[in-house]
Amino acid sequence: MSKRTKIWINILGAATVVVLVGFVCAVGGILYLLNSYGRDLPNYHQLADYEPPVVSRIYAGDGSLLSEYARQKRLFVPISAIPKPLIHAFLAAEDKSFYTHGGVDYTGVLRAVLVNVKNSFSGRRPVGASTITQQVAKNFLLSGVVSYERKIKEAILAYRIEQAFTKDEILELYLNEIYLGSGSYGVAAASLYYFNKSLDELTLEEIAYLAALPKAPNNYHPVRKYDAAVGRRNWVLGRMAEEGYISDADAETARQVPLVTRKPERANIFKAEYFTEEVRRELKVLYGDDELYGGGLFVRTTLSPRLQAIAERELKNGLVTYDRRHGYKGPVTRLSREEDWLKALADMDIPLGMDSWQLAVVRDVQDQRASILTRDGTLGQIPLDEVKWARKWLKGEYLGAAIKAVGEVLSVGDVIIVEDLGDTDNSQVEPEFSVFGLRQIPEINGGIVAMDPHTGRVLAMSGGFDYNLSEYNRATQAKRQPGSAFKPFVYAVALEKGFTPSSLILDAPFVMEQGFGLGKWKPKNSSDKFYGPSTLRLGLEKSRNLMTVRLAQYIKMDGIVDIADRMGITRNLPRLLSMSLGAGDTTLMNLTAAYGMIVNGGKKISPTLVDRIQDRYGETIFRHDQRVCENCQVGEWQYQEEPKLPDERKRVLDEVTAYQLVSMMEGVVQRGTGVRIRVLGKPLAGKTGTSNDSFDTWFVGFSPDLVVGVFAGFDTPRSLGNREEGSSVAVPIFRDFMKDALKNEPSIPFRIPPGVRLVRVNPKTGQIAQAGEKNTILEAFRQGTFPTKTADVLDGFNSLVQTGTKVRTGTGGIY
């Protein structure tokens, strides 16, 4: 071997060693990187159990949509239901070798490296080479921070994901998770947002536009950046043609079509904000935010849209009616003559509470009319007749002088609330102008609840004049004094202890020592009169305070505290005689449910707003009615008897006592404080309530199958004014609600349980009616009891004196 040959062999050997050492070092470096970055990576197996956040929806009892809750607008669609052209578009635009690579496209990586080297000299952004699998790894398992370290982790995870999942499974995750702009996650949500179409309705050019969005949705907005959007869409069409998914001719045809988006039609949502918000709070407590806003819950509520619409309308009308009785509190604001009035009105974002109301500015004022300009640019006039109600509001809910000219109420530049009265003919308005009425948002507020008394299902609920003005729910959150609306439960205890509706109680002055330094307690009737011995029925019908206190003193407060607790009105009611007059706080919802237990025969019910909840797979995870029907699921009807569901309701009141109360409260409507309701001519019963100084006004009443509660008062308690009470504020709301709610319903009488004996009596004395006697009533007695000719009168003498904390002995008695 020559010397020269040996030299070449040595050089070749050295080179081989260098290459081998380099290879080993490279492999070692790669293994080191894989080991270093591959440790502590997220567990990619969790993708197998991935449940993408989807929208939760709340429905009314008739299936109407009430609300949707979601952090991300997404509709999950399985890969089998995604059209092939859409898949082809995304593959062409994002990862043409998706079905052949092992998670990383090494050719694409090399190409990206060369481009980025070139871009580094020109100052352009670096480009990526992420495969769809890598994007899945990034979107699901890693942060969005751009770094070489993250790219390495992304590649490692992509390889592992490819080993654990099929290509179709990976593609399904990608197409349902990817963000495509405007709050749309996944291709199904984006299809609805941009084109108001389901996936199978998309045209080729629309498919191409969706596939153009993943890189930078904001850069390809279909309106603000139309040219860029069309350019990117056309690029996708070209890529689809290059990959053989479509023909060149199809691509060219699609390129010529303008990019036209179509906003999705607004979901037909029935608005019941107070009700829906109460349901949302319950769901949050039951399942937490993550499940509520991403769990895809299907919630079927108890709401009746028909009754809800009536409830909201009549509550608002009732509050407005009260407010107009107590004068005008002035304009919303005032504008100077130099301001642009139309622009100023347009800039005012003030919820008004009524759809028919709008803002306007006063342009000119005369004695008989005022000229106005409404927010929508309409010119109109307000006649004197429509401002006569607007006497000046005075402290204490008093009124100023009568209005004789429009100028006493309105001035030029006043921003006011008006209502278009349509084609109303009014001689005070010039013929070419529309007639408007002056309106104002009432300061008083209130709530209304309508409930099925047999199940506790809340059929309608409104917690205020307008949810946009105040989210505070006065039906469920406001704890107020029910006043005389609590009295039926005092009378229930008396009936349980052997009294009858004809038992006589003395209606006379009542004075009680309250203890050292506390003075005397002197309750009185609202009329400031005394009526002598009166029947239990009359005491409830006329809402006599003195009779109720005297009765409560005799039967003791222990029983009254117990019935308040077992019927869910209030817990731990203080054992004070004033509590018998409704001085303890409760909510409208709880009191309405308690009245429901009276009309249903004394069975316990719990108010509920939700009938059933299903998860994203349709499995029922909550049901209000937990009863099991053994024979409900049958293949066919073979003349077998109907299955009977067990009645599992707990008894909280004797059924005879319950009917006696129903009968007595029917008298409240026929002859007592609720007589304004009698005009409806339906079997109705209930009780008014007014707290001290008319701070709170109530009426809770029922038909045989519907119980309704109404509350009205100021949020910061103060008197509603002289002579304002439950009969003047709450009763008209109840009456007008029931008028529409029962309009097409048959007049079903109240159900009489076994053990009741109806006897015709004189309603004033409670004694058995004589032959031919007029103005008698049928009184409900328990079997074995009936009025005697020599009835005792409960005079209430008792030697106990009540202090603020306990009952102790003292002088007491009647004065």
Secondary structure as UniProt FT lines:
FT   HELIX           3..38
FT   TURN            39..40
FT   HELIX           44..49
FT   STRAND          56..59
FT   TURN            61..62
FT   STRAND          65..69
FT   STRAND          73..74
FT   HELIX           79..81
FT   HELIX           84..94
FT   TURN            96..100
FT   HELIX           106..122
FT   HELIX           132..141
FT   HELIX           148..164
FT   HELIX           167..177
FT   TURN            182..183
FT   STRAND          184..185
FT   HELIX           187..195
FT   HELIX           199..201
FT   HELIX           204..211
FT   TURN            214..215
FT   HELIX           217..220
FT   TURN            222..225
FT   HELIX           226..242
FT   TURN            243..244
FT   HELIX           248..255
FT   HELIX           273..294
FT   STRAND          298..301
FT   HELIX           305..325
FT   STRAND          333..334
FT   TURN            337..338
FT   HELIX           341..346
FT   TURN            355..356
FT   STRAND          357..365
FT   STRAND          369..374
FT   TURN            375..376
FT   STRAND          379..383
FT   HELIX           384..386
FT   TURN            387..389
FT   STRAND          392..394
FT   TURN            395..397
FT   STRAND          398..399
FT   HELIX           406..408
FT   TURN            412..413
FT   STRAND          414..420
FT   TURN            422..423
FT   TURN            427..428
FT   TURN            431..432
FT   STRAND          434..439
FT   STRAND          445..451
FT   TURN            453..455
FT   STRAND          457..462
FT   TURN            467..469
FT   TURN            474..477
FT   HELIX           483..486
FT   HELIX           487..496
FT   TURN            497..498
FT   TURN            501..502
FT   STRAND          504..507
FT   STRAND          512..513
FT   TURN            516..518
FT   STRAND          520..521
FT   TURN            526..527
FT   STRAND          532..535
FT   HELIX           536..541
FT   TURN            542..543
FT   HELIX           545..555
FT   HELIX           557..566
FT   TURN            567..568
FT   HELIX           577..581
FT   HELIX           588..599
FT   TURN            600..601
FT   STRAND          610..614
FT   TURN            616..617
FT   STRAND          620..623
FT   TURN            630..631
FT   HELIX           655..671
FT   TURN            673..674
FT   HELIX           675..680
FT   STRAND          685..690
FT   HELIX           692..694
FT   STRAND          696..703
FT   TURN            704..705
FT   STRAND          706..713
FT   TURN            722..723
FT   HELIX           726..741
FT   TURN            742..744
FT   TURN            754..755
FT   STRAND          756..761
FT   TURN            763..765
FT   TURN            771..772
FT   STRAND          777..782
FT   TURN            783..784
FT   STRAND          793..794
FT   STRAND          800..802
FT   STRAND          807..809
//
